[in-house]
């Protein structure tokens, strides 16, 4: 039954040549997906994963929703053990890849952090653009990373988007960074550490897609809270298989 569902989803994806953004990582997948939807909805007709549909069942159900009028897909993918990502990559066929982070979540299914990272990166092996933080991929060389083009962001080292400093202001975070040799700025309307990182990931994604620093600042300032109900996983949709 699972194989049939995944085959139907692959068939639907193959018949729609829209641009797709795939998101994976240990944490933040759903928030980044929902924020990218908020940021890009004015420019694209978007189909996206409902809630946290990112499993072997959830991904094909999400991709099945692609219709002729959609111009962009944003899908999240999660795994709990080695060998699971290949099937999700074939279903989503992402053109753009976003890696959120590599932490301890779901680590019990892997022999090491490196094994988990390599498994997750299988999602992006055929992407045109890969967006990532080098701190999360430091065990790999640049040649081992996927994507014909790569866009990096970092709080600690030189990157395409290099964060210079962060200043908390009335429950928000004002950020300055270096991009293409110039200082740019944005305001993330949240103060917690997770939202700060997820916001920077969205900032990097917009810049990598060609939005100007001025456009990204305007868009990011309008981000709204994502209900934590989106993080809930049902046994039917997200149970490990």
N, C-alpha and C positions, 0 to 999 in steps of 0.2 A: 504493500500500500504506500509506504514512504517513497519507494523508488518510482512508483507511478506519479505521485504528487510532484516529485522533483523533476521528472521528465516533462510533465505538463508545463511546469514553470519555466524550464529551459526553452521549451518550444515557444512559449509566449515571449520570452526575452529575445530570442533569435529573430522574431518577426517585428521587433520594434527597435530601431537603431538610434534610440535617444542616448544622450550623455548620461552616465550614471556615476554617482559618488558612493563609494563603499567605505564604511567606517568600522574599524575594529580596534581592540585594545582591552586592557583589564578593567578599566573603569571609564565612565563618561560617555559611552557610546550613544545612549539615548538622548542625553542632554545636548551633545554636539549635533546630533541629527535634527533634533527639534529646533535648535537655534539656527542651524543652517537653513532650515525651512523658513523660519521667520525672516532671515536676512535675504534670501533669494526669491521669495514668493512673488515679489513685485515684477521680477524679470523672467520668470519661468512658470510653466504650468507643471507643478511638481507632484509626483507620486512618491510616497515614502512609507517606510515600515510603520505599521500601527503599533503604538505603545512600545514594548520591548520585544517585538517579534524578531528574534535574531538567531534562532536555533535551526536545526535540521528540518523542522516542520515550519517554524515561523518565517524563515527566509523565503521558501517557495510560495507560501501564502501571500507574502508581501509582493513578490515579483509578479505573481498572477494578476495583481491589480493594475499592471501597466496597460494603458489604452492608447489609441492612436493620437489623442489630443495632448498627451503628456510630452513635455520637452526636456524634463530632467527627472531622474530618479535618485533618491537618497535612501540607501539601505544600510542597516547595521548587521553585523555578523558576529556571532559569539561561538566559541568552542570550549569544550571541557577536557578534550584529550587529543593526542596526536592522531592524524589521519582524517580529521573531520573537515578541514578547511577546503580541500580540493573540490568537494561536491558543491559547497556554497559559492566558490569562485566561478564554477561553471554555470551556476544559476544566475548570479548577478552580472557577470561579465563587466566589471567596473572599468570605466575609462579614467577615473580619478580615485586615488586611494588616500585615506586619512587614518593615520595611526594615533590613537589618543595617548596611551601610555602602556607600560608593561610593569605590572605590580604583582602582588601575591594572590590576587583573586584567581580561583580555579587552578592554582599551581599544583594541586595534588594529582592532576592528570598528566603531568609532565615530569621528566627526569631532571630538568634544569630550566632556568629562566631562558637560556639560549634556545633550547628546544622549543619552548613555548613561543618565543619571538619568531623563530624560523617558520613554525607552523602558521602563525598569524599572517606572516608576510606572503604566504602562498596566495592569499586573497588578491594581492596586488601585482602578481607576476606579469600580467599583460597590460598594466595601466600606462597611460600616456603621462600621468603626473602623479607623483607621490609626495605627500606632505607629512612631515615627521619632526620629532625632536631628537637630535643626536645623542642626548643623554640616555635615551631608551634603546638606542641601537648601537651602543659603543662596543659591544662584543663582536660586531661585524664590520668589515671594511666597506667603503663606499661602493665598491664594485659588487658587493653582495646584496645591496639594497635594490628593490624593484623600481620600476618607473623609467620611462625614456627621459623625462625631466624630473628633477627633484627640487623640493622647496623645504628648507629647514627653518625651525624656530627654536630659540633657546633663551633661558633666563641666565645661563652661566657662561656661554662661549660664543664665538663668532658664528653667525648663521645668517641666512637670507633675511630673517626678521630677528634681530638681536635686541632683547629687552635691556634697556639701560637702567631704568629705575621705576619703582611703583610707589605711588603716594595715595594712601587711603584718604578719601574726602567724603564725609557725611554718608557712610555706608556704601560708598562706591570706590572703585579703584581707577585712579588716573595713571596711565602708563605712557612712558616715552621709550622709543626704540629707534634703532638704525635700520633703514631699508634703502637699498640702492645708494648707499653712501650719504644719505640725508636723514636727519632726525624727523620722526613722525610721532603722532600721539593719538591716543584714543581713550575713551572713558567706558569702563565696564560697569554697569549699574548694579553690581553686587560686590560684597566685601570678603566672602569666604574664599579659602585657598582653592577648593575644587572649581568654583565658578571662575576664578581668575584664570586657572590653566585652561579650562574649557573655552573661555572667552578668547584667550590668545590663540588657541587652535583655530577658532572660527575666524579670527583676524588674519592669521596666516593663510587660511584657505581663500578668503576673499581676495587678498593681495595676489596670491598665486593664480587666481582665476582672471586677474587683470583689472580688478576694481582699484580705483585711485585711493591714496591715503585719506583724502577728504571724504570720499564716498564711504569708506569703511568706518571712519569715525562717526559719521552721521548715522549709519545703520546700527552699529554696535551700541550706541547710546540708547537705542530704543528697544533693546532686548527685554523680554519679559520672563517672569518666572515660569518654569515648567513644572506642572503638577507632579509630585512624587508618585502619584498613582501610575504614571507612565513606567515606573521602575518595577512594578509588580509583574511577576511572571506566573502564569498558570501552569499546572502540570501538563495540560494538553499542548501548550505552545512551546514551552521552553525546557521541559524535562530532558536531561541528557539521554541520548539514545545509544 
